[in-house]
Amino acid sequence: QVQLQESGPGLVKASQTLSLTCSVSGASVDSASYYWNWIRQPAGKGPEWIGRIYTTTGSVNINPSLKSRVTISVDTSRNQFTLKMTAVTAADAAVYYCAKSGAGAGLYYFNAWGRGAQVTVSS
Amino acid sequence: IQMTQSPSTLSASVGDRVTITCRASESLGSLLAWYQQRPGKAPKALIYKASTLESGVPSRISGRGSGTEFTLTIDDLQPDDFATYYCQQYKTYPWTFGQGTTVELK
């Protein structure tokens, strides 16, 4: 069974960089069968997909609304992938989830999620 | 693609049948998923490709639809089913979610 666990600072100052890591167990981040995603959910709102990485090809897809500020990378030696978001504002405060999706046709939905990491932005 | 769910809140009793509707601003074919989220927990996939049940999800939960209109139906509502439900399209970047439907106890 695949398990994901987010880690990183829960408090980030406005204008600084948010950095979160997702540790994966039960699957390999360089598997050709999976994409690795970041999703966030502000309090009381629906989830927002941030982006994904496909290690096999190095392909990264980022939500255009965040593209200028977001980087997603992978560390295969540690079986982890990472989110970096620059120039954060109060609007970036949310629960951040990492999630797995399939790589086959029709399988891009999120079939495994981490527990989530609460990120607060301070002024 | 904008996803619109209705209703926003649904009041029901144990044993009821409930249906949630999700409409997309563009055709998705069948590339739609449904999730359940309990308070303080991560969303959990229920349905993918509009009508395929995720492994381990009870058969009293079903999904239908294609194109721009989709439904999630829960038969014989159980206490564990009182939660918030989201639809999500994965036809076109960026993947987008509906605003959610909360099923609450009447």
gemmi code that builds the backbone of each chain (N, CA, C; Angstrom):
import gemmi

chains = {
    "A": [
        ("GLN", (0.849, -1.191, 0.000), (0.000, 0.000, 0.000), (0.884, 1.240, 0.000)),
        ("VAL", (0.593, 2.151, -0.905), (1.406, 3.363, -1.027), (1.032, 4.338, 0.081)),
        ("GLN", (2.046, 4.884, 0.720), (1.826, 5.915, 1.731), (2.658, 7.134, 1.402)),
        ("LEU", (2.073, 8.310, 1.635), (2.755, 9.573, 1.391), (2.695, 10.404, 2.668)),
        ("GLN", (3.767, 11.150, 2.915), (3.819, 11.962, 4.118), (4.499, 13.283, 3.818)),
        ("GLU", (3.773, 14.374, 4.039), (4.321, 15.703, 3.822), (5.124, 16.155, 5.044)),
        ("SER", (6.163, 16.935, 4.790), (6.928, 17.518, 5.891), (7.470, 18.870, 5.453)),
        ("GLY", (7.674, 19.732, 6.445), (8.200, 21.063, 6.156), (7.681, 22.064, 7.157)),
        ("PRO", (8.197, 23.290, 7.110), (7.773, 24.323, 8.063), (6.289, 24.612, 7.954)),
        ("GLY", (5.659, 24.752, 9.105), (4.232, 25.061, 9.106), (3.969, 26.559, 9.066)),
        ("LEU", (5.021, 27.345, 9.262), (4.883, 28.797, 9.285), (5.913, 29.405, 8.343)),
        ("VAL", (5.446, 30.214, 7.413), (6.327, 30.858, 6.440), (6.021, 32.355, 6.450)),
        ("LYS", (7.066, 33.165, 6.398), (6.844, 34.608, 6.374), (6.462, 35.055, 4.964)),
        ("ALA", (5.601, 36.038, 4.914), (5.198, 36.586, 3.621), (6.426, 37.042, 2.849)),
        ("SER", (6.385, 36.801, 1.553), (7.428, 37.121, 0.571), (8.548, 36.075, 0.538)),
        ("GLN", (8.552, 35.132, 1.486), (9.591, 34.122, 1.503), (9.153, 32.876, 0.748)),
        ("THR", (9.990, 31.848, 0.797), (9.759, 30.636, 0.017), (9.236, 29.513, 0.889)),
        ("LEU", (8.152, 28.916, 0.439), (7.577, 27.734, 1.080), (8.242, 26.504, 0.476)),
        ("SER", (8.669, 25.597, 1.326), (9.301, 24.373, 0.839), (8.716, 23.176, 1.584)),
        ("LEU", (8.170, 22.236, 0.853), (7.586, 21.027, 1.434), (8.144, 19.801, 0.727)),
        ("THR", (8.294, 18.742, 1.495), (8.781, 17.478, 0.960), (7.741, 16.402, 1.185)),
        ("CYS", (7.591, 15.531, 0.219), (6.701, 14.384, 0.334), (7.539, 13.106, 0.305)),
        ("SER", (7.472, 12.353, 1.376), (8.180, 11.075, 1.453), (7.221, 9.968, 1.078)),
        ("VAL", (7.658, 9.111, 0.179), (6.803, 8.056, -0.364), (7.307, 6.683, 0.089)),
        ("SER", (6.386, 5.851, 0.512), (6.717, 4.458, 0.819), (5.717, 3.558, 0.105)),
        ("GLY", (6.158, 2.373, -0.246), (5.284, 1.422, -0.925), (5.270, 1.573, -2.425)),
        ("ALA", (5.966, 2.537, -2.952), (6.098, 2.742, -4.395), (7.354, 3.545, -4.640)),
        ("SER", (7.862, 3.456, -5.844), (9.063, 4.197, -6.179), (8.701, 5.453, -6.954)),
        ("VAL", (9.301, 6.578, -6.567), (8.996, 7.832, -7.255), (9.502, 7.815, -8.702)),
        ("ASP", (10.365, 6.875, -9.053), (10.807, 6.811, -10.453), (10.064, 5.719, -11.226)),
        ("SER", (8.964, 5.246, -10.661), (8.131, 4.287, -11.370), (7.492, 4.932, -12.593)),
        ("ALA", (7.441, 4.188, -13.678), (6.795, 4.680, -14.889), (5.274, 4.671, -14.767)),
        ("SER", (4.768, 4.110, -13.667), (3.313, 3.941, -13.511), (2.623, 5.114, -12.828)),
        ("TYR", (3.410, 6.045, -12.294), (2.789, 7.082, -11.462), (3.285, 8.493, -11.784)),
        ("TYR", (2.371, 9.442, -11.537), (2.716, 10.849, -11.433), (2.650, 11.213, -9.954)),
        ("TRP", (3.421, 12.239, -9.578), (3.469, 12.691, -8.201), (3.034, 14.153, -8.170)),
        ("ASN", (1.997, 14.410, -7.358), (1.294, 15.685, -7.407), (1.367, 16.468, -6.100)),
        ("TRP", (1.179, 17.770, -6.228), (0.920, 18.640, -5.078), (-0.432, 19.301, -5.266)),
        ("ILE", (-1.199, 19.331, -4.187), (-2.546, 19.893, -4.167), (-2.663, 20.691, -2.882)),
        ("ARG", (-3.383, 21.806, -2.913), (-3.581, 22.557, -1.681), (-5.063, 22.856, -1.509)),
        ("GLN", (-5.413, 23.130, -0.254), (-6.810, 23.380, 0.075), (-6.892, 24.461, 1.134)),
        ("PRO", (-7.268, 25.681, 0.758), (-7.490, 26.725, 1.763), (-8.656, 26.339, 2.668)),
        ("ALA", (-8.651, 26.868, 3.846), (-9.698, 26.550, 4.819), (-11.084, 26.843, 4.241)),
        ("GLY", (-11.963, 25.844, 4.313), (-13.339, 26.011, 3.882), (-13.552, 26.019, 2.373)),
        ("LYS", (-12.526, 25.715, 1.613), (-12.642, 25.757, 0.151), (-12.319, 24.395, -0.455)),
        ("GLY", (-12.568, 24.288, -1.737), (-12.231, 23.071, -2.449), (-10.741, 22.988, -2.734)),
        ("PRO", (-10.254, 21.797, -3.052), (-8.842, 21.636, -3.367), (-8.453, 22.365, -4.651)),
        ("GLU", (-7.172, 22.704, -4.744), (-6.597, 23.320, -5.940), (-5.349, 22.513, -6.318)),
        ("TRP", (-5.330, 22.021, -7.547), (-4.166, 21.280, -8.020), (-3.036, 22.255, -8.310)),
        ("ILE", (-1.850, 21.974, -7.750), (-0.690, 22.847, -7.939), (0.157, 22.374, -9.114)),
        ("GLY", (0.439, 21.090, -9.166), (1.278, 20.591, -10.245), (1.690, 19.155, -10.009)),
        ("ARG", (2.434, 18.587, -10.977), (2.844, 17.203, -10.883), (4.180, 16.989, -11.583)),
        ("ILE", (4.825, 15.886, -11.224), (6.079, 15.510, -11.856), (6.017, 14.045, -12.244)),
        ("TYR", (6.608, 13.745, -13.390), (6.697, 12.369, -13.875), (8.179, 12.071, -14.020)),
        ("THR", (8.698, 11.300, -13.088), (10.139, 11.124, -12.980), (10.741, 10.449, -14.206)),
        ("THR", (10.014, 9.540, -14.806), (10.529, 8.755, -15.925), (11.038, 9.644, -17.057)),
        ("THR", (10.297, 10.719, -17.322), (10.697, 11.625, -18.405), (11.196, 12.967, -17.888)),
        ("GLY", (11.023, 13.202, -16.584), (11.368, 14.498, -16.017), (10.320, 15.564, -16.283)),
        ("SER", (9.192, 15.160, -16.825), (8.140, 16.107, -17.182), (7.500, 16.707, -15.933)),
        ("VAL", (7.307, 18.020, -15.958), (6.648, 18.738, -14.865), (5.518, 19.574, -15.454)),
        ("ASN", (4.340, 19.481, -14.862), (3.205, 20.300, -15.266), (2.764, 21.121, -14.068)),
        ("ILE", (2.626, 22.431, -14.250), (2.265, 23.329, -13.158), (1.009, 24.101, -13.540)),
        ("ASN", (0.140, 24.297, -12.549), (-1.039, 25.123, -12.746), (-0.596, 26.503, -13.233)),
        ("PRO", (-1.118, 26.963, -14.368), (-0.679, 28.272, -14.892), (-0.823, 29.423, -13.908)),
        ("SER", (-1.796, 29.308, -12.992), (-2.000, 30.387, -12.017), (-0.838, 30.493, -11.031)),
        ("LEU", (-0.010, 29.451, -10.951), (1.097, 29.410, -9.989), (2.448, 29.227, -10.669)),
        ("LYS", (2.437, 29.095, -11.983), (3.626, 28.638, -12.695), (4.871, 29.479, -12.443)),
        ("SER", (4.701, 30.785, -12.282), (5.865, 31.655, -12.115), (6.519, 31.489, -10.744)),
        ("ARG", (5.823, 30.864, -9.812), (6.339, 30.786, -8.437), (6.651, 29.373, -7.958)),
        ("VAL", (6.277, 28.374, -8.727), (6.334, 26.988, -8.232), (7.389, 26.160, -8.962)),
        ("THR", (8.110, 25.378, -8.182), (9.028, 24.375, -8.711), (8.717, 23.050, -8.042)),
        ("ILE", (8.653, 21.989, -8.836), (8.500, 20.639, -8.291), (9.694, 19.816, -8.753)),
        ("SER", (10.326, 19.141, -7.805), (11.495, 18.328, -8.132), (11.407, 16.998, -7.401)),
        ("VAL", (12.295, 16.087, -7.754), (12.256, 14.750, -7.169), (13.664, 14.328, -6.758)),
        ("ASP", (13.741, 13.571, -5.678), (14.993, 12.988, -5.203), (14.791, 11.477, -5.166)),
        ("THR", (15.237, 10.797, -6.196), (14.986, 9.355, -6.280), (15.777, 8.591, -5.221)),
        ("SER", (16.914, 9.119, -4.791), (17.721, 8.406, -3.788), (17.010, 8.348, -2.446)),
        ("ARG", (16.172, 9.339, -2.180), (15.432, 9.381, -0.924), (13.970, 9.004, -1.114)),
        ("ASN", (13.565, 8.733, -2.341), (12.171, 8.433, -2.681), (11.249, 9.549, -2.203)),
        ("GLN", (11.612, 10.771, -2.536), (10.853, 11.942, -2.128), (10.665, 12.882, -3.319)),
        ("PHE", (9.651, 13.738, -3.219), (9.543, 14.839, -4.158), (9.204, 16.102, -3.379)),
        ("THR", (9.524, 17.230, -3.981), (9.529, 18.484, -3.238), (8.776, 19.579, -3.987)),
        ("LEU", (8.129, 20.415, -3.205), (7.448, 21.604, -3.710), (8.164, 22.835, -3.184)),
        ("LYS", (8.465, 23.772, -4.057), (8.961, 25.085, -3.634), (8.074, 26.148, -4.265)),
        ("MET", (7.627, 27.059, -3.419), (6.775, 28.154, -3.865), (7.370, 29.453, -3.349)),
        ("THR", (7.723, 30.340, -4.258), (8.374, 31.585, -3.873), (7.359, 32.693, -3.626)),
        ("ALA", (7.817, 33.739, -2.969), (7.040, 34.972, -2.782), (5.643, 34.697, -2.264)),
        ("VAL", (5.543, 33.942, -1.176), (4.223, 33.572, -0.656), (3.518, 34.781, -0.065)),
        ("THR", (2.195, 34.739, -0.130), (1.338, 35.742, 0.483), (0.302, 35.035, 1.343)),
        ("ALA", (-0.538, 35.809, 1.985), (-1.583, 35.230, 2.830), (-2.486, 34.296, 2.031)),
        ("ALA", (-2.623, 34.555, 0.749), (-3.478, 33.720, -0.101), (-2.928, 32.308, -0.291)),
        ("ASP", (-1.672, 32.113, 0.080), (-1.063, 30.774, -0.050), (-1.241, 29.927, 1.203)),
        ("ALA", (-1.851, 30.477, 2.236), (-2.113, 29.700, 3.448), (-3.140, 28.617, 3.138)),
        ("ALA", (-2.805, 27.387, 3.477), (-3.670, 26.257, 3.120), (-3.111, 24.986, 3.734)),
        ("VAL", (-3.876, 23.920, 3.610), (-3.340, 22.580, 3.839), (-2.781, 22.102, 2.510)),
        ("TYR", (-1.533, 21.680, 2.526), (-0.866, 21.214, 1.321), (-0.785, 19.686, 1.371)),
        ("TYR", (-1.256, 19.063, 0.289), (-1.236, 17.606, 0.183), (-0.301, 17.176, -0.946)),
        ("CYS", (0.380, 16.068, -0.741), (0.996, 15.391, -1.873), (0.128, 14.179, -2.209)),
        ("ALA", (0.110, 13.810, -3.466), (-0.801, 12.757, -3.917), (-0.206, 12.037, -5.115)),
        ("LYS", (-0.611, 10.801, -5.276), (-0.184, 9.956, -6.390), (-1.311, 9.838, -7.399)),
        ("SER", (-0.968, 9.860, -8.671), (-1.946, 9.544, -9.709), (-1.318, 8.571, -10.686)),
        ("GLY", (-2.168, 7.893, -11.436), (-1.675, 6.925, -12.388), (-1.156, 7.599, -13.640)),
        ("ALA", (-0.408, 6.836, -14.419), (0.174, 7.378, -15.640), (-0.509, 6.846, -16.898)),
        ("GLY", (-1.501, 6.006, -16.726), (-2.197, 5.475, -17.886), (-3.391, 6.327, -18.271)),
        ("ALA", (-3.917, 6.073, -19.468), (-5.084, 6.822, -19.940), (-6.242, 6.666, -18.961)),
        ("GLY", (-6.839, 7.793, -18.605), (-7.979, 7.759, -17.696), (-7.629, 7.588, -16.237)),
        ("LEU", (-6.337, 7.585, -15.928), (-5.913, 7.297, -14.547), (-5.245, 8.476, -13.866)),
        ("TYR", (-5.439, 9.673, -14.358), (-4.751, 10.835, -13.803), (-5.399, 11.374, -12.532)),
        ("TYR", (-6.417, 10.674, -12.018), (-7.029, 11.129, -10.773), (-6.110, 10.771, -9.609)),
        ("PHE", (-6.426, 11.304, -8.420), (-5.531, 11.163, -7.270), (-5.982, 9.995, -6.405)),
        ("ASN", (-5.266, 8.875, -6.477), (-5.722, 7.671, -5.789), (-5.000, 7.381, -4.484)),
        ("ALA", (-4.068, 8.235, -4.096), (-3.448, 8.124, -2.773), (-2.995, 9.513, -2.366)),
        ("TRP", (-3.249, 9.860, -1.137), (-2.963, 11.196, -0.619), (-2.161, 11.093, 0.671)),
        ("GLY", (-1.347, 12.099, 0.932), (-0.763, 12.246, 2.250), (-1.798, 12.816, 3.212)),
        ("ARG", (-1.420, 12.937, 4.462), (-2.336, 13.445, 5.481), (-2.510, 14.958, 5.396)),
        ("GLY", (-1.565, 15.610, 4.755), (-1.648, 17.055, 4.614), (-0.747, 17.792, 5.588)),
        ("ALA", (-0.259, 18.947, 5.166), (0.578, 19.807, 6.005), (-0.038, 21.197, 6.017)),
        ("GLN", (-0.359, 21.669, 7.209), (-0.932, 23.014, 7.334), (0.184, 24.045, 7.183)),
        ("VAL", (-0.006, 24.991, 6.287), (0.955, 26.074, 6.106), (0.266, 27.403, 6.409)),
        ("THR", (0.844, 28.134, 7.340), (0.357, 29.456, 7.712), (1.365, 30.487, 7.215)),
        ("VAL", (0.884, 31.599, 6.727), (1.757, 32.668, 6.244), (1.653, 33.839, 7.213)),
        ("SER", (2.786, 34.233, 7.769), (2.793, 35.345, 8.710), (3.281, 36.619, 8.023)),
        ("SER", (2.789, 37.727, 8.544), (3.232, 39.011, 8.000), (4.323, 39.551, 8.905)),
    ],
    "B": [
        ("ILE", (-11.095, 24.606, -16.941), (-12.477, 24.131, -16.969), (-13.093, 24.374, -15.588)),
        ("GLN", (-14.279, 25.009, -15.590), (-14.948, 25.287, -14.321), (-15.896, 24.148, -13.980)),
        ("MET", (-15.831, 23.715, -12.720), (-16.675, 22.622, -12.228), (-17.669, 23.180, -11.222)),
        ("THR", (-18.948, 22.904, -11.415), (-19.984, 23.435, -10.539), (-20.799, 22.290, -9.965)),
        ("GLN", (-20.827, 22.206, -8.656), (-21.577, 21.154, -7.981), (-22.876, 21.700, -7.414)),
        ("SER", (-23.869, 20.834, -7.371), (-25.127, 21.194, -6.711), (-25.739, 19.949, -6.070)),
        ("PRO", (-26.401, 20.126, -4.897), (-26.436, 21.381, -4.141), (-25.119, 21.595, -3.388)),
        ("SER", (-24.991, 22.723, -2.717), (-23.813, 22.960, -1.878), (-23.906, 22.176, -0.576)),
        ("THR", (-25.132, 22.068, -0.068), (-25.389, 21.306, 1.145), (-26.609, 20.448, 0.926)),
        ("LEU", (-26.582, 19.263, 1.478), (-27.678, 18.323, 1.318), (-27.951, 17.714, 2.690)),
        ("SER", (-29.184, 17.833, 3.164), (-29.565, 17.256, 4.452), (-30.275, 15.927, 4.218)),
        ("ALA", (-29.821, 14.904, 4.905), (-30.377, 13.579, 4.675), (-30.318, 12.749, 5.955)),
        ("SER", (-31.015, 11.636, 5.921), (-31.053, 10.727, 7.066), (-30.376, 9.407, 6.701)),
        ("VAL", (-29.973, 8.674, 7.714), (-29.416, 7.340, 7.488), (-30.453, 6.500, 6.739)),
        ("GLY", (-29.992, 5.816, 5.706), (-30.873, 4.991, 4.890), (-31.390, 5.668, 3.639)),
        ("ASP", (-31.207, 6.991, 3.544), (-31.682, 7.735, 2.374), (-30.809, 7.450, 1.158)),
        ("ARG", (-31.357, 7.812, 0.012), (-30.602, 7.838, -1.235), (-30.354, 9.300, -1.575)),
        ("VAL", (-29.081, 9.644, -1.853), (-28.764, 11.024, -2.182), (-28.026, 11.069, -3.512)),
        ("THR", (-28.238, 12.170, -4.231), (-27.575, 12.369, -5.523), (-26.980, 13.761, -5.574)),
        ("ILE", (-25.725, 13.821, -5.984), (-24.998, 15.078, -6.147), (-24.697, 15.249, -7.628)),
        ("THR", (-24.869, 16.465, -8.118), (-24.632, 16.755, -9.537), (-23.390, 17.610, -9.707)),
        ("CYS", (-22.651, 17.327, -10.758), (-21.445, 18.094, -11.102), (-21.528, 18.444, -12.581)),
        ("ARG", (-21.401, 19.719, -12.880), (-21.439, 20.177, -14.270), (-20.110, 20.822, -14.637)),
        ("ALA", (-19.638, 20.489, -15.828), (-18.378, 21.036, -16.328), (-18.643, 22.085, -17.395)),
        ("SER", (-17.768, 23.086, -17.461), (-17.950, 24.160, -18.442), (-17.570, 23.724, -19.857)),
        ("GLU", (-16.875, 22.596, -19.970), (-16.536, 22.012, -21.268), (-16.682, 20.500, -21.167)),
        ("SER", (-16.781, 19.864, -22.312), (-16.936, 18.412, -22.295), (-15.675, 17.728, -21.749)),
        ("LEU", (-15.913, 16.756, -20.869), (-14.816, 16.009, -20.253), (-14.701, 14.593, -20.808)),
        ("GLY", (-15.611, 14.222, -21.708), (-15.692, 12.805, -22.019), (-16.105, 12.099, -20.740)),
        ("SER", (-15.271, 11.199, -20.268), (-15.555, 10.525, -18.994), (-14.457, 10.787, -17.964)),
        ("LEU", (-13.639, 11.802, -18.198), (-12.461, 12.020, -17.345), (-12.811, 12.844, -16.115)),
        ("LEU", (-13.599, 12.216, -15.233), (-14.055, 12.849, -14.017), (-13.920, 11.886, -12.858)),
        ("ALA", (-13.498, 12.432, -11.715), (-13.376, 11.648, -10.489), (-14.213, 12.282, -9.391)),
        ("TRP", (-14.598, 11.450, -8.423), (-15.309, 11.905, -7.232), (-14.489, 11.524, -5.997)),
        ("TYR", (-14.502, 12.421, -5.014), (-13.785, 12.217, -3.765), (-14.707, 12.478, -2.577)),
        ("GLN", (-14.415, 11.793, -1.486), (-15.063, 12.038, -0.209), (-14.025, 12.622, 0.745)),
        ("GLN", (-14.404, 13.648, 1.484), (-13.496, 14.214, 2.476), (-14.213, 14.369, 3.802)),
        ("ARG", (-13.674, 13.742, 4.805), (-14.182, 13.907, 6.168), (-13.392, 15.034, 6.822)),
        ("PRO", (-13.971, 15.694, 7.854), (-13.299, 16.830, 8.498), (-11.907, 16.472, 8.999)),
        ("GLY", (-10.947, 17.303, 8.648), (-9.572, 17.114, 9.101), (-8.809, 16.016, 8.396)),
        ("LYS", (-9.406, 15.437, 7.369), (-8.763, 14.336, 6.643), (-8.526, 14.714, 5.192)),
        ("ALA", (-7.661, 13.943, 4.548), (-7.421, 14.137, 3.125), (-8.595, 13.580, 2.325)),
        ("PRO", (-8.840, 14.124, 1.155), (-9.846, 13.516, 0.269), (-9.470, 12.070, -0.056)),
        ("LYS", (-10.527, 11.298, -0.336), (-10.347, 9.889, -0.683), (-11.096, 9.641, -1.980)),
        ("ALA", (-10.415, 9.020, -2.940), (-11.043, 8.749, -4.229), (-12.142, 7.702, -4.094)),
        ("LEU", (-13.280, 7.995, -4.716), (-14.412, 7.059, -4.732), (-14.642, 6.481, -6.129)),
        ("ILE", (-14.601, 7.350, -7.106), (-14.982, 7.021, -8.487), (-13.962, 7.655, -9.418)),
        ("TYR", (-13.602, 6.960, -10.492), (-12.800, 7.561, -11.551), (-13.389, 7.166, -12.895)),
        ("LYS", (-12.977, 7.855, -13.924), (-13.567, 7.675, -15.263), (-15.085, 7.701, -15.181)),
        ("ALA", (-15.573, 8.624, -14.378), (-17.002, 8.947, -14.230), (-17.834, 7.878, -13.533)),
        ("SER", (-17.497, 6.607, -13.733), (-18.384, 5.564, -13.214), (-17.652, 4.339, -12.668)),
        ("THR", (-16.320, 4.348, -12.679), (-15.566, 3.195, -12.188), (-15.295, 3.343, -10.702)),
        ("LEU", (-15.695, 2.336, -9.959), (-15.553, 2.377, -8.500), (-14.110, 2.104, -8.110)),
        ("GLU", (-13.562, 2.943, -7.262), (-12.226, 2.709, -6.723), (-12.261, 1.456, -5.848)),
        ("SER", (-11.163, 0.725, -5.836), (-11.069, -0.485, -5.042), (-11.416, -0.213, -3.581)),
        ("GLY", (-12.264, -1.064, -3.020), (-12.627, -0.953, -1.611), (-13.812, -0.050, -1.328)),
        ("VAL", (-14.303, 0.650, -2.337), (-15.458, 1.538, -2.141), (-16.736, 0.705, -2.283)),
        ("PRO", (-17.680, 0.854, -1.349), (-18.898, 0.017, -1.393), (-19.731, 0.280, -2.640)),
        ("SER", (-20.400, -0.771, -3.090), (-21.161, -0.708, -4.343), (-22.437, 0.117, -4.231)),
        ("ARG", (-22.786, 0.559, -3.044), (-23.951, 1.433, -2.931), (-23.611, 2.871, -3.366)),
        ("ILE", (-22.337, 3.085, -3.663), (-21.899, 4.362, -4.225), (-21.708, 4.169, -5.727)),
        ("SER", (-22.263, 5.081, -6.519), (-22.157, 4.938, -7.965), (-22.025, 6.305, -8.628)),
        ("GLY", (-21.416, 6.292, -9.799), (-21.258, 7.508, -10.580), (-21.768, 7.300, -11.998)),
        ("ARG", (-22.341, 8.356, -12.548), (-22.856, 8.289, -13.909), (-22.545, 9.585, -14.625)),
        ("GLY", (-22.682, 9.540, -15.934), (-22.565, 10.752, -16.730), (-21.413, 10.736, -17.699)),
        ("SER", (-21.441, 11.705, -18.576), (-20.368, 11.918, -19.538), (-20.560, 13.295, -20.151)),
        ("GLY", (-19.525, 13.792, -20.784), (-19.630, 15.111, -21.395), (-19.527, 16.211, -20.357)),
        ("THR", (-20.632, 16.867, -20.074), (-20.598, 17.986, -19.131), (-21.434, 17.771, -17.874)),
        ("GLU", (-22.189, 16.688, -17.787), (-23.036, 16.484, -16.614), (-22.814, 15.107, -16.001)),
        ("PHE", (-22.582, 15.122, -14.701), (-22.223, 13.910, -13.976), (-22.986, 13.866, -12.647)),
        ("THR", (-23.230, 12.660, -12.153), (-23.867, 12.502, -10.860), (-23.141, 11.470, -10.022)),
        ("LEU", (-23.189, 11.712, -8.708), (-22.728, 10.751, -7.720), (-23.944, 10.395, -6.882)),
        ("THR", (-24.245, 9.115, -6.765), (-25.382, 8.658, -5.985), (-24.907, 7.739, -4.869)),
        ("ILE", (-25.428, 7.975, -3.693), (-25.153, 7.098, -2.562), (-26.476, 6.508, -2.113)),
        ("ASP", (-26.600, 5.199, -2.196), (-27.795, 4.506, -1.725), (-27.610, 4.091, -0.266)),
        ("ASP", (-28.739, 3.993, 0.458), (-28.688, 3.503, 1.844), (-27.600, 4.231, 2.628)),
        ("LEU", (-27.757, 5.509, 2.750), (-26.768, 6.381, 3.399), (-26.402, 5.852, 4.788)),
        ("GLN", (-25.098, 5.749, 5.025), (-24.585, 5.257, 6.301), (-23.941, 6.394, 7.090)),
        ("PRO", (-23.777, 6.221, 8.413), (-23.172, 7.297, 9.221), (-21.812, 7.776, 8.686)),
        ("ASP", (-21.017, 6.865, 8.130), (-19.703, 7.239, 7.595), (-19.796, 8.095, 6.340)),
        ("ASP", (-20.982, 8.156, 5.728), (-21.149, 8.880, 4.471), (-21.383, 10.371, 4.668)),
        ("PHE", (-21.607, 10.805, 5.911), (-21.819, 12.235, 6.162), (-20.455, 12.911, 6.077)),
        ("ALA", (-20.253, 13.649, 5.001), (-18.941, 14.177, 4.643), (-19.135, 15.184, 3.508)),
        ("THR", (-18.015, 15.708, 3.009), (-18.060, 16.600, 1.853), (-17.532, 15.848, 0.635)),
        ("TYR", (-18.196, 16.059, -0.494), (-17.863, 15.350, -1.724), (-17.445, 16.359, -2.792)),
        ("TYR", (-16.381, 16.004, -3.512), (-15.863, 16.860, -4.575), (-15.786, 16.091, -5.887)),
        ("CYS", (-16.127, 16.763, -6.974), (-15.821, 16.221, -8.287), (-14.535, 16.895, -8.782)),
        ("GLN", (-13.857, 16.248, -9.714), (-12.594, 16.761, -10.238), (-12.438, 16.301, -11.681)),
        ("GLN", (-12.113, 17.250, -12.557), (-11.887, 16.887, -13.954), (-10.410, 16.719, -14.215)),
        ("TYR", (-10.092, 15.738, -15.053), (-8.705, 15.559, -15.463), (-8.639, 15.371, -16.975)),
        ("LYS", (-9.453, 16.183, -17.651), (-9.437, 16.191, -19.115), (-8.436, 17.219, -19.641)),
        ("THR", (-8.406, 18.384, -19.002), (-7.618, 19.511, -19.500), (-6.900, 20.196, -18.347)),
        ("TYR", (-5.609, 20.506, -18.560), (-4.879, 21.291, -17.550), (-5.485, 22.683, -17.432)),
        ("PRO", (-5.464, 23.279, -16.219), (-5.104, 22.579, -14.978), (-6.268, 21.736, -14.480)),
        ("TRP", (-5.953, 20.597, -13.881), (-7.019, 19.805, -13.280), (-7.756, 20.704, -12.283)),
        ("THR", (-9.079, 20.607, -12.229), (-9.865, 21.459, -11.357), (-10.933, 20.663, -10.611)),
        ("PHE", (-11.260, 21.175, -9.427), (-12.250, 20.558, -8.552), (-13.516, 21.405, -8.489)),
        ("GLY", (-14.619, 20.770, -8.150), (-15.813, 21.502, -7.797), (-15.655, 22.117, -6.423)),
        ("GLN", (-16.642, 22.917, -6.038), (-16.556, 23.633, -4.761), (-16.992, 22.765, -3.583)),
        ("GLY", (-17.553, 21.607, -3.874), (-17.910, 20.671, -2.812), (-19.389, 20.644, -2.483)),
        ("THR", (-19.854, 19.482, -2.061), (-21.210, 19.287, -1.557), (-21.107, 18.600, -0.207)),
        ("THR", (-21.660, 19.239, 0.804), (-21.635, 18.657, 2.144), (-22.924, 17.912, 2.402)),
        ("VAL", (-22.802, 16.640, 2.732), (-23.961, 15.823, 3.112), (-24.027, 15.823, 4.627)),
        ("GLU", (-25.082, 16.424, 5.150), (-25.218, 16.562, 6.601), (-26.437, 15.808, 7.100)),
        ("LEU", (-26.406, 15.533, 8.385), (-27.499, 14.801, 9.014), (-28.707, 15.707, 9.188)),
        ("LYS", (-29.846, 15.225, 8.702), (-31.074, 16.030, 8.813), (-31.523, 16.098, 10.263)),
    ],
}
model = gemmi.Model(1)
for chain_id, residues in chains.items():
    chain = gemmi.Chain(chain_id)
    for i, (resn, *xyz) in enumerate(residues, 1):
        res = gemmi.Residue()
        res.name, res.seqid = resn, gemmi.SeqId(i, " ")
        for name, pos in zip(("N", "CA", "C"), xyz):
            atom = gemmi.Atom()
            atom.name, atom.element = name, gemmi.Element(name[0])
            atom.pos, atom.b_iso = gemmi.Position(*pos), 0.0
            res.add_atom(atom)
        chain.add_residue(res)
    model.add_chain(chain)
structure = gemmi.Structure()
structure.add_model(model)
structure.setup_entities()
